[in-house]
Amino acid sequence: MRIIVFEDYAARGFEPLALTRGVFDLRLGLFTLAERVKHFMQVEQVDFLARSHIAEHIRLSKRARANEPEAIDDETVFVNGLLVFNSELRSIAQKIRPETVVAREGRIVLARFSEARAREVAALLTDAPGVEASRRVLEKAFEKTEYGGDALLASPWEIVERNALQIIEDYETMPRLRLRIPPEATLIGRRRNVYVGRDTEIDPYVTLDTVNGPIYVGEGCEIRAGSFIEGPAYIGPGTVIHPSSVIRGGSNIGPACRIGGEVEATVIHGYVDKQHAGFLGHAYVGEWVELGPLFANSGSRIGTGAPGFGGIISDHVKASAGTIIHHGGSIGVASRVDGHVWENVPSFVFYAKTSGQPVCEISVEEALKSARRAASLREAEFTPADEQLLRSVFELTRGERGMLEPCGVLFD
């Protein structure tokens, strides 16, 4: 039996964050959404149906099939890429018969089809299709079931909102984890709610607070003196938490990040550089982002103090020292921002209205130069597939920028 994770029309609502990845590669809890499917279905590999501009990158980076309906040679289970997969959904996927669709308000949640019909369905579900394609898939089913759960995501804010509870739930489903808490660290709460991976260094005077949830620290991390980490929190492998940092509950920090200042209830993908004082809260941050000293965003509803959406910061964004984002909107792919930001920022632009500069377009060659430099500084590889993906996103987002003048040469 094959398992195919697909994007539906809701994927486009996760852009610009999802311009450079499938929505199934968004993080929630201890896993990405695709990893959750593999974890609960107990399989090593799944295939994908995605927007056409990311399909080749998926094939090369994951060594998996993407947008290849003709390759289906067995009965197939289709899983929506925005589904927060769990043991209940595994049970549903295993029990439904072939030619069955599980849907919620017209969106396909799960489906199971025999080989021949699976190829037809896969062709319909390629390139994050709209409502009409979903209707045609439903017509091919002999049996239809309405899904009554709440595990199908519809907006990026839901990920940020659900992340803390998901870390707790995921931690409880993991095998009994070995504890490696050095005696110099201060532990507040239950010892069993802390996992520290191999080769991780935790300095004296670090405080780990598990009163409200577990703390998972991956392998090869560095947690420097004076830092405070509050659960529920996830810190990915190879990440450095700089001295006197504050990581508050609900934070999910991906691999190989450099984090300082205060982070609260934020999901951060890999290779993010936020080394200095400042605040980042209730936001979703992509890969290869650089946030300068005293960067801050608004992570609460103005005038209430209640948590609000702190916004989306897409891949390869750079924010200058002292930048403040005042809204819960988005910063597009490879853009650079400076000063006060009150509005959504398109991809591939330089935005510095506070200093009176006009918004201008960053060339794709300038963006690629910056991306290669960032990768080389981390001794990481910027592949030809990565380059082609950025070029594709530049073309896809050209309409956002309208008739903006080119910026010329910018300095990193």
N, C-alpha and C positions, 0 to 999 in steps of 0.2 A: 504493500500500500504506500502511495506517495502522499506527502503533505506539502501543500503549496500555500504560502502566505501571500495575500494579495492586498493591494491598495484599492479603496473605493473613492468615490468623488469627494469624500470628506478630507482626503489627504491634502487637497489643495488649500484647505483652510489652515493647515499647519505650516504653510510657507510664510516667510522666507526661510524659516528654520529647516524645513524639509526640502528646500531646493537642492541641497547637497547630500541628501540621504533619503532612504525610504522611511516612511513613518514607522515601520516596524523596527527601525534602529534607534528610535527614541528611547531614552532611559526612564525607568520607573521602578522604584524599589532597588533590589539588588541586581536586576537584569534589564537588558533591553527587551522590547516587546517580542522580538523574534526569539531571543534566548529563552524567554518564558515558554514559548511553544515547544522548543526542543527539550527544555528541562522537564516539563510536565508530561509530554508525550514520549519522553525517554528515547529520543532519536538523535543521531549525530548530525544529520543534515536535513534541511528543508529547501525547497525551491521557492521562487518568487515571481509574482506578477506586479509590475511597477510602472510608473510613468516612464515613457520611452527614453528620456534624456539621461536617466540614471541606470538604465538596464545594463549597459556595458560595464560600468563601474562596479555594479553588483557582481557580475560574472567574474571579473578579474580580482576584486578584493575579497570576495567570499568563496571563490572557486565553486560557485553554485549556478544552477540554471536560472535564467531570468527572462521572462517573456518568450518562452519556448513551448507553446502548446503542443506542437507536433512531437515533442519528446516524451509525452505522457504515454506510458505503456502498462499502466496498472490502474486499479481502482484508486481514487484520489479524494482526500479530505482537503477542502479549501477553508482557510482560516483568515478572517479579516485582520489586516495588519495593525489595526487600532484596537484590537481586542486585548484586554488585560487577562491573559490566559491563566487559568487556575485548575485545581483538581476537579471542580464541578464541571467546568467546560470540557476537560479531558473525558470525563464520564459521558457527557453528551456526545462528543465526537466519536467515541468508541461504540456507543449504543445505537446511534441512528443508522438506518438502512440506506443502501445506495438509492440515488435519485431522491434524496431528501434535502431540503433547505431549511435552515433555522434563521429567521429574520427578526429584525426589530424596526418597526415603523418604516418598512420598505428597504432598509439597509440589510444586506446579507451579513450575518454573523458567522455562521458555519454552513458548510454544505458537503455532501458526500455523493459522488457520482461514479458509476462504472466507467471503464476505460474510454469507450467511444464517446459517450456524452461528456466525460471530463475534458476531452480535447476541445469540444465545442464550447463548453463553459469557460475554459481557460482563455480561449480566443475572445470571448465577450468581456472577460475581466481584465484584459491587458490595458495598460495605460490609464489606470484610475478612472474608469468610465463613469458616466452619469447615471441618472435614475432609470433611463430607458433600458440600459444594459442589465441593470438589476432586475427590472421587470421581465426581461426575456429569459434570464436565468431562472427566475421563479416559475415561468411557464414550462420550463423543461423538467421541473420536479414533479414526481408522483405524490409526494407528501410534503406539506409545509407546516412548520411549527413556529409559533411566535415566541421569541425570547423575552423573558420577563425580568432579567437581571440588569445590572448597571455597569457591566464591565466593558461596554463599547464606548470608546472615547469620541468626543465631538470637537474638542478645542484644546489648545496647549495649556490653558489655565487649569483644566482638570488634572493634568499631570502634576503640576506644582501643588495643587490642592490635595491630591491623594497621596503624594509621595511619602509623607511621614508614616501614615498608617500602613502603606505598602512595605516599607522597610521593616516594620515590626512583624507583619505577616510573613514576609519572605524569610526573615531571620529564624522564625519559629519552625519553618518547614525544612530548614537546612539540617544535615546530619549534625550530631553533637560536635561543636567546634572546640578545638584546643585553645586554651587560654595562655597567653604569653604577656602578662601585664608585669612590667618591671616594678620592683618594690619602691623605686623613687617616685612613681606616679601616684597621684591621689585619686582614689576611686570613690565616687559617691553613688550609691545604689548597689544593685546586684552584680556580683562578679561574673555570673554566667551570661550576662548581657553584654559582655565585651569579647570581641575576637580581634586578635592582632596577628597578622600574617608573618611568615618567615622573613628574616633579614630586615625587619622594620625596627627603626631606632626611635625610642621614646625618651626624651630628656627628663631630668629631674624637674619638678615643679609643673608638670603637665597635669591638668585635672580632667578626668573622664567622668561625666555625669550621666548615669543610666537610669535615673529615677523615672523619666518619661518614655524611655525606649532604649533599644540596643544600639551599640556602636560597633561597626564593622570596619576594620582597618586592613587593607590589603597588604600584599607582600612588597617588601622593599621601600616602604614609606619612611619619611623622616618627620617626626612630630617634635618640634623644637620647644625649648624651655618657656614656661609661662603661658602656654596655649591652653585654652579651655574648649573642650568638645562636649557638646550636649546631644544626647540621643533623643530620637532616633536619627542616626547619621551613617552615611556610607562614604568611605574615603578609598578611592581606587588605587591599584598598585602603582608604585613609583612616584606617588605624589609627595610633595614637601609642604608641610604646614609651618610657616615661618614663626619666629618667636612672638609670643604675646598675642597670637591670633585668637579670634573668637568664632567658633563654628557652632551655630545654634541649631536646634532641632529641625528636622525635615530637610537637612542639607544632603546633597547627593553629588559627590565630587569625583569626576572620572579619572582615568589613569594619567600619570605623568603631568600633573598640574603643579603650579607654584602659587600657593595661596597665602595671603596675609590680610590683615585688617579683620573686618567682620563680615561673615556670610550667614544668611538666615534663610532657611526654607527655599533653597535654590537648587536646581538641577544643572550641573556643569558637565559638559563632555570633556574629552581629553585634550591635553597640551594647552590648557588655558593658563595665562600668565597674569595673575593679580597679586603681586608680591607686596604691595604697600598698604598703608592705612587707607581706610575708606569703607563704604558699606555697599553690599550687594544683597538684595533681598527679594524673595518671592518672584524670582525670574527663572527663565530657561536660557542657558548659554550654550552655544555650539562649540566646535573645536577651533583650536589655533586662534583664540581671541586674546588680545592684549588690553588690559585695563590699567591705566596709569595711576600714579599716586593721587589719593583723595578722590578717586572716582566714587560716585554715589548714584543710586537710583531710588525712586520712590516706591517702596514696597508696602505701603499702607494706603487705605482710602483716606484722602485728605479730609481733615476735620473730624475723623472718627477714631483713628488709631487702630481700626480693624484691618486685618490683612487684606491687601488687594493684589492684583497681578502686577508684578514689577516689570513685565515686558519680555520681549525676545531679543537676544543679541545673537546674530547669526555667525556662521563660520567666517574666520579671517577678519573679523572686525577689530579695529584699533581705536581706543579712546584715549585722548590726551589727558595729561595731569589736570585734575580739577573738574573734569567733565561731570555734569549732573543731568541725569535723564529724569524728567518730571512726570512721565506718563507711563501707562501700561501698554505702550505700542511696540513697535519693532524697529530694529536697526538691520538693514539688509546686508546681504553677503558682501564681504570685502570692502565695506564702507569704513570711512574714518570720520570720527566725530570729535568736536572740540567745543568747550563752553557749555551753555545751557541748551538742552534739546527738549522741545515741547511738542514734537510731532513725529509721525512715522518717517523714517529715513529710507529712501530706496537703496537698492543694491548698487555697488560700484560708484559711490559718490563721496566727495569730501564735503562735510557739513560743518560750517563754523559761522553760523549767522550771528552769534553773540559778538564776534569781533568785526562784524560788518562785511565779511567776505561772501560773495555769491556762491551758491551750491554749484559744484562742477563735477564732471564725469571723470572717474578714474579709469584709465585705459586698462584693458585686460592684460596687456603686457606688463604694466606697472604692478597690477595685482599679482600676477604670476611671479614676478621678481621678488616681491615681498614674501609670498608663500614659500618660495624656494629657500630664501634666506632664513626664515623662521624654522623650517625643517632642518636645515644644515646646522643651526645653532643647537638643536636638540639631538643631533646625530640621528635624525629620522629620515626616511626616504619620501621624497615627493615624486610620485610615479607619473609616467605618461598618462595613465588613466585619471589621476588626480588633475593633471593639466587639462585634459580634454573635458572633464566635468566642469571645471571653472569656466572654460571657454563656452561651453553649452549654456551655463547659467547666465553668463554675460549676455548672450544673444537672446535668451528667453526673457530677460528683464530689461531689454533695451527700451521697451515702451514705457516703463516706469520713469525713465530719465528724460523722456521727451526730447526737447531740443537743447539740453544743457551743453554748455561749452566744455571742451576738454580741460582738465586741470593742468596738464603739463607734468613736470617731474615733481613728485612728492618725496620727502625724506622720511625714512623710518625712524 
